[in-house]
């Protein structure tokens, strides 16, 4: 006979320690198809060939609910082979390291790191140490680490600063290419809250038809923001009567980190334009970029011929760039993938109790699916 006194606490600890267990189905698997473009085979940022994602999830005791997510633009030495990149700030209530150099030079030279607000220093230290230790970087004296954050302090003992440089390096080392990306209560999304429900990591992708170039756009989000939730146009928040200011009180503050990757030959100027469109995807979910929200979009292209070498024998680099007239399909792909990545983060997340006994409930999927049927938004 099972001793319930010990079985259920052990089961809970197991589920917390291994976030993939019991993960919910993704919206597209349930018949919710967002947008008109087709996703890649993984429907993830890793559909962009070469992109790698790694998580380290920290769940300890009753207070630690945080982690690190690392996004690698390619599998080589990123410092030696930098990627064209841009960053767009939707609302700047946040701490994004590395912004000014990306804005000035139009490249990223490290993995992109996501974590919590008070762990940015650890993210910088861990990533810089990783870069300096790579073969070929023995003479490097300066590294521009790109690291973003959202504040998980409602569920996580954020003041404890439990993320270490070693955790950051572990996330980088364990990043995988060409595989599904774990979503929900993992990595940098372990302790986040979105639209008043449990948020987390979410990802999605879009592949353009061959007639439009066949390029892939992938998006990964760390959802930790508020607003008035809509899913594929259905007013979920209004129907559930769960939205800020319903009784003239409440808050919609929070943050969202969005990483956009593509294999299209796009330079930093047009990557900035793609990054701007990602905020349209956030808006389609009901996000409002509130006063207290840090909404940042980091966009890069790993098109092989456009990688920028740290050292070169020539003074001129020939780059391939899509014409402005060819960018619109990539804009649409970015909007759709961002919208779906945010919704994916909500569907994957699970109810979590953290510091000071705070509990955030998962999105009530049974009620949501009933509403999607009510509005005829299920395709099967």
C-alpha positions as CSV (number, residue, x, y, z in Angstrom):
1,X,0.0,0.0,0.0
2,X,1.3,3.5,-0.9
3,X,2.0,5.8,2.0
4,X,0.3,8.9,0.9
5,X,2.1,11.0,3.5
6,X,5.3,10.5,1.6
7,X,4.2,9.7,-1.9
8,X,2.6,13.0,-2.9
9,X,5.3,15.3,-1.5
10,X,7.8,13.1,-3.4
11,X,5.7,13.3,-6.6
12,X,5.5,17.1,-6.3
13,X,9.3,17.4,-5.8
14,X,9.8,15.2,-8.9
15,X,7.6,17.3,-11.1
16,X,9.3,20.5,-9.9
17,X,12.7,19.0,-10.5
18,X,11.9,17.8,-14.0
19,X,9.7,20.4,-15.6
20,X,9.1,18.4,-18.7
21,X,7.0,15.8,-16.9
22,X,3.3,16.2,-17.4
23,X,3.8,19.1,-19.8
24,X,0.6,20.2,-21.6
25,X,-0.1,19.8,-25.3
26,X,0.8,22.8,-27.4
27,X,-2.0,24.9,-28.8
28,X,-1.3,23.8,-32.4
29,X,-1.6,20.2,-31.4
30,X,-5.0,21.0,-29.9
31,X,-6.3,22.6,-33.2
32,X,-5.4,26.3,-32.5
33,X,-3.6,27.5,-35.6
34,X,-2.2,31.0,-35.2
35,X,-1.5,32.9,-38.4
36,X,-1.3,31.8,-42.0
37,X,2.3,30.8,-42.5
38,X,3.5,27.3,-41.7
39,X,5.8,26.5,-38.7
40,X,9.0,24.5,-39.1
41,X,9.1,20.8,-38.1
42,X,9.9,21.6,-34.5
43,X,7.8,24.9,-34.3
44,X,10.7,26.3,-32.4
45,X,13.6,28.7,-32.7
46,X,15.8,25.7,-33.3
47,X,14.2,25.3,-36.7
48,X,16.7,28.0,-37.8
49,X,19.6,25.7,-38.7
50,X,22.5,26.1,-36.3
51,X,20.6,27.8,-33.5
52,X,21.0,26.1,-30.1
53,X,19.1,26.5,-26.9
54,X,20.0,25.3,-23.4
55,X,18.2,25.7,-20.0
56,X,19.3,25.4,-16.4
57,X,16.3,25.2,-14.1
58,X,16.8,26.0,-10.4
59,X,14.1,24.7,-8.1
60,X,15.2,24.3,-4.5
61,X,13.3,24.2,-1.2
62,X,10.2,26.4,-1.0
63,X,11.7,29.6,-2.3
64,X,14.1,29.1,-5.3
65,X,12.3,29.3,-8.6
66,X,14.6,30.6,-11.3
67,X,17.1,29.7,-13.9
68,X,19.0,30.5,-17.1
69,X,18.3,30.1,-20.8
70,X,21.1,30.4,-23.4
71,X,20.5,30.9,-27.1
72,X,23.5,30.3,-29.3
73,X,23.3,31.8,-32.9
74,X,25.5,29.0,-34.2
75,X,27.7,26.2,-33.0
76,X,31.0,27.7,-33.7
77,X,33.1,30.3,-32.0
78,X,30.6,33.2,-31.9
79,X,33.2,35.7,-30.9
80,X,35.4,34.9,-33.9
81,X,32.3,34.6,-36.2
82,X,29.9,37.3,-35.1
83,X,26.3,37.5,-36.3
84,X,24.6,40.5,-37.7
85,X,22.1,41.7,-35.0
86,X,19.9,44.4,-33.7
87,X,18.0,45.2,-30.5
88,X,14.6,47.0,-30.3
89,X,13.3,48.5,-27.0
90,X,9.6,48.4,-26.7
91,X,9.6,49.7,-23.1
92,X,12.9,50.2,-21.3
93,X,12.1,49.3,-17.7
94,X,14.7,46.6,-17.7
95,X,18.4,45.7,-17.5
96,X,19.6,44.5,-20.9
97,X,23.4,44.2,-20.9
98,X,25.3,44.7,-24.2
99,X,22.8,46.9,-25.9
100,X,25.0,49.9,-26.8
101,X,27.7,47.9,-28.7
102,X,25.1,46.0,-30.7
103,X,23.4,49.3,-31.5
104,X,26.8,50.8,-32.6
105,X,28.3,47.9,-34.5
106,X,25.3,45.8,-35.5
107,X,26.7,42.4,-34.4
108,X,26.4,39.9,-31.5
109,X,29.6,38.1,-30.4
110,X,28.3,35.9,-27.5
111,X,25.4,33.5,-26.7
112,X,22.3,35.4,-25.8
113,X,21.5,34.8,-22.1
114,X,18.2,35.2,-20.3
115,X,17.8,35.1,-16.6
116,X,16.3,37.0,-13.7
117,X,16.8,40.7,-12.9
118,X,19.4,40.4,-10.2
119,X,21.4,37.7,-12.0
120,X,22.6,39.8,-14.9
121,X,26.0,40.2,-13.3
122,X,26.3,36.4,-13.1
123,X,25.2,36.1,-16.7
124,X,27.9,38.5,-17.8
125,X,30.6,36.9,-15.7
126,X,29.7,33.3,-16.8
127,X,29.4,34.1,-20.5
128,X,32.6,36.2,-20.6
129,X,34.5,33.4,-18.9
130,X,33.1,30.9,-21.4
131,X,34.2,33.1,-24.4
132,X,37.6,33.8,-23.0
133,X,38.2,30.0,-22.5
134,X,37.4,29.1,-26.1
135,X,40.2,28.0,-28.3
136,X,41.3,30.9,-30.5
137,X,40.3,33.5,-28.0
138,X,43.5,33.5,-25.9
139,X,44.3,37.1,-26.7
140,X,40.8,38.5,-26.3
141,X,40.6,41.5,-23.9
142,X,37.0,42.7,-24.4
143,X,33.7,40.8,-24.7
144,X,30.3,42.3,-25.2
145,X,27.9,39.9,-23.4
146,X,24.2,40.2,-24.4
147,X,22.1,39.3,-21.4
148,X,18.5,40.1,-20.7
149,X,16.1,39.6,-17.8
150,X,12.7,39.6,-16.3
151,X,11.8,39.9,-12.6
152,X,10.7,36.6,-11.1
153,X,10.6,38.0,-7.6
154,X,7.0,37.1,-6.8
155,X,7.7,33.3,-7.0
156,X,11.5,33.3,-6.6
157,X,13.8,34.4,-3.8
158,X,15.3,36.9,-6.2
159,X,17.3,38.7,-3.5
160,X,19.2,35.4,-2.8
161,X,20.8,35.7,-6.3
162,X,20.9,31.9,-6.7
163,X,22.1,31.9,-10.3
164,X,25.8,31.5,-10.5
165,X,28.3,32.0,-13.4
166,X,28.6,28.2,-13.4
167,X,24.9,27.8,-14.1
168,X,25.2,30.2,-17.0
169,X,28.1,28.2,-18.5
170,X,26.2,25.0,-18.0
171,X,23.2,26.3,-20.0
172,X,25.6,27.3,-22.8
173,X,27.4,23.9,-22.8
174,X,24.1,22.0,-22.8
175,X,22.5,24.0,-25.6
176,X,21.2,21.7,-28.3
177,X,20.8,22.2,-32.0
178,X,17.9,20.8,-34.2
179,X,15.8,19.5,-31.3
180,X,12.6,20.5,-29.5
181,X,12.9,23.3,-27.0
182,X,11.5,22.7,-23.5
183,X,8.8,25.3,-22.7
184,X,7.0,26.6,-19.6
185,X,8.5,26.4,-16.1
186,X,12.1,25.9,-17.3
187,X,15.3,28.0,-17.5
188,X,14.7,31.7,-17.3
189,X,11.0,31.1,-17.3
190,X,10.9,29.0,-14.2
191,X,9.4,31.7,-11.9
192,X,7.7,34.1,-14.4
193,X,4.1,35.3,-14.5
194,X,2.1,36.2,-17.6
195,X,-1.3,37.8,-17.8
196,X,-1.8,36.8,-14.2
197,X,-1.2,33.2,-15.0
198,X,2.0,31.1,-14.9
199,X,4.2,32.2,-17.7
200,X,7.6,30.8,-18.8
201,X,9.6,30.0,-21.9
202,X,7.8,29.7,-25.2
203,X,9.0,29.2,-28.8
204,X,7.7,29.0,-32.3
205,X,8.8,29.3,-35.9
206,X,7.6,30.1,-39.4
207,X,9.0,28.9,-42.8
208,X,8.4,31.0,-45.8
209,X,7.3,29.3,-49.0
210,X,10.1,28.7,-51.5
211,X,8.6,31.3,-53.8
212,X,9.3,33.8,-51.0
213,X,12.8,32.5,-50.4
214,X,12.1,29.5,-48.1
215,X,13.7,31.3,-45.2
216,X,13.0,30.4,-41.5
217,X,12.2,32.7,-38.7
218,X,12.3,31.4,-35.1
219,X,11.3,33.1,-31.9
220,X,11.9,32.4,-28.2
221,X,10.2,34.3,-25.4
222,X,10.6,34.7,-21.7
223,X,7.0,35.7,-20.8
224,X,6.6,37.7,-17.6
225,X,4.2,40.6,-18.5
226,X,0.6,41.7,-18.2
227,X,-2.3,43.0,-20.2
228,X,-5.6,41.7,-21.5
229,X,-5.1,38.2,-22.8
230,X,-6.3,37.2,-26.2
231,X,-5.6,33.9,-28.0
232,X,-5.9,33.9,-31.7
233,X,-8.4,36.8,-31.4
234,X,-10.5,35.3,-28.7
235,X,-11.0,37.6,-25.7
236,X,-9.9,35.1,-23.1
237,X,-9.3,37.7,-20.3
238,X,-12.7,39.3,-20.7
239,X,-14.5,36.0,-20.9
240,X,-12.7,34.7,-17.8
241,X,-13.1,38.2,-16.1
242,X,-9.4,38.1,-15.4
243,X,-7.7,41.3,-16.4
244,X,-6.1,44.3,-14.8
245,X,-8.1,47.3,-13.6
246,X,-11.4,45.4,-13.7
247,X,-12.3,47.0,-10.4
248,X,-10.0,50.0,-11.0
249,X,-7.2,48.2,-9.2
250,X,-4.6,45.7,-10.2
251,X,-1.4,45.8,-12.3
252,X,-0.3,44.8,-15.8
253,X,3.4,45.4,-15.1
254,X,6.1,42.9,-16.0
255,X,8.5,42.2,-18.8
256,X,9.0,40.1,-21.9
257,X,12.3,39.2,-23.5
258,X,12.0,38.2,-27.2
259,X,14.7,36.6,-29.2
260,X,14.2,36.4,-33.0
261,X,16.5,34.3,-35.2
262,X,16.5,33.9,-39.0
263,X,18.6,32.2,-41.7
264,X,17.7,34.9,-44.2
265,X,20.5,37.2,-45.5
266,X,19.4,40.2,-43.5
267,X,21.7,42.9,-42.1
268,X,21.4,44.8,-38.8
269,X,19.2,47.6,-40.3
270,X,16.5,45.2,-41.4
271,X,16.9,43.0,-38.4
272,X,15.9,46.1,-36.4
273,X,12.8,46.3,-38.5
274,X,12.0,42.6,-37.8
275,X,12.6,43.2,-34.1
276,X,10.1,46.1,-34.2
277,X,7.4,43.7,-35.7
278,X,7.9,41.3,-32.8
279,X,6.2,43.8,-30.5
280,X,3.2,43.6,-32.8
281,X,3.0,39.9,-32.0
282,X,3.1,40.7,-28.3
283,X,0.3,43.2,-28.8
284,X,-1.8,40.5,-30.6
285,X,-1.8,38.5,-27.4
286,X,-3.0,41.5,-25.4
287,X,0.3,42.7,-24.0
288,X,0.4,46.5,-23.6
289,X,4.1,47.3,-22.8
290,X,3.1,48.9,-19.5
291,X,5.1,51.5,-17.6
292,X,6.8,48.9,-15.5
293,X,7.5,46.5,-18.3
294,X,10.9,45.8,-19.8
295,X,10.1,44.7,-23.4
296,X,13.2,44.0,-25.5
297,X,13.6,42.2,-28.8
298,X,17.0,40.8,-29.8
299,X,17.2,39.8,-33.5
300,X,20.0,38.1,-35.3
301,X,20.7,36.4,-38.6
302,X,23.1,33.4,-38.9
303,X,23.2,33.4,-42.7
304,X,26.6,31.8,-43.2
305,X,28.1,34.2,-45.8
306,X,27.3,37.2,-43.6
307,X,29.1,36.2,-40.4
308,X,31.5,38.9,-39.4
309,X,35.0,37.7,-38.7
310,X,36.9,39.1,-35.7
311,X,40.0,39.3,-37.8
312,X,40.3,39.4,-41.6
313,X,43.0,39.8,-44.2
314,X,40.7,42.1,-46.2
315,X,39.4,45.6,-45.4
316,X,36.1,45.1,-47.3
317,X,33.5,42.5,-46.6
318,X,30.9,41.6,-49.2
319,X,27.5,41.0,-47.6
320,X,24.3,39.6,-49.1
321,X,21.2,41.5,-48.1
322,X,17.6,41.1,-49.0
323,X,16.1,44.1,-50.7
324,X,13.7,46.1,-48.6
325,X,10.9,45.0,-50.9
326,X,11.5,41.4,-49.9
327,X,11.2,42.0,-46.2
328,X,7.4,41.9,-45.7
329,X,7.1,38.1,-45.5
330,X,9.8,38.1,-42.8
331,X,7.9,40.7,-40.9
332,X,4.7,38.6,-41.0
333,X,6.7,35.5,-39.9
334,X,8.1,37.4,-37.0
335,X,4.7,38.6,-35.8
336,X,3.1,35.2,-36.1
337,X,6.0,33.3,-34.4
338,X,6.1,35.8,-31.5
339,X,2.4,35.6,-30.9
340,X,2.4,31.8,-30.9
341,X,5.6,31.6,-28.8
342,X,3.9,33.6,-26.1
343,X,0.7,31.5,-26.2
344,X,2.9,28.3,-26.2
345,X,4.6,29.6,-23.0
346,X,1.2,29.8,-21.3
347,X,0.0,26.4,-22.4
348,X,3.2,24.7,-21.3
349,X,3.4,26.4,-17.9
350,X,2.1,24.7,-14.7
351,X,0.8,26.0,-11.4
352,X,3.7,26.9,-9.2
353,X,4.1,27.8,-5.5
354,X,7.2,29.7,-4.5
355,X,8.7,32.1,-2.1
356,X,6.6,33.3,0.9
357,X,3.9,30.7,-0.2
358,X,3.0,32.7,-3.3
359,X,1.1,30.6,-5.8
360,X,0.4,31.4,-9.5
361,X,-2.2,29.2,-11.2
362,X,-1.6,27.8,-14.7
363,X,-3.9,29.0,-17.5
364,X,-7.2,27.0,-17.1
365,X,-6.9,25.1,-20.4
366,X,-10.3,23.4,-20.1
367,X,-12.0,26.8,-19.9
368,X,-9.8,28.2,-22.6
369,X,-10.5,25.4,-25.0
370,X,-14.3,25.8,-24.4
371,X,-13.9,29.4,-25.3
372,X,-11.9,28.6,-28.5
373,X,-14.8,26.3,-29.5
374,X,-17.4,28.9,-28.7
375,X,-15.6,31.4,-31.1
376,X,-15.1,28.7,-33.7
377,X,-11.3,28.9,-33.4
378,X,-10.5,25.1,-33.4
379,X,-9.6,23.8,-36.8
380,X,-10.4,20.2,-36.0
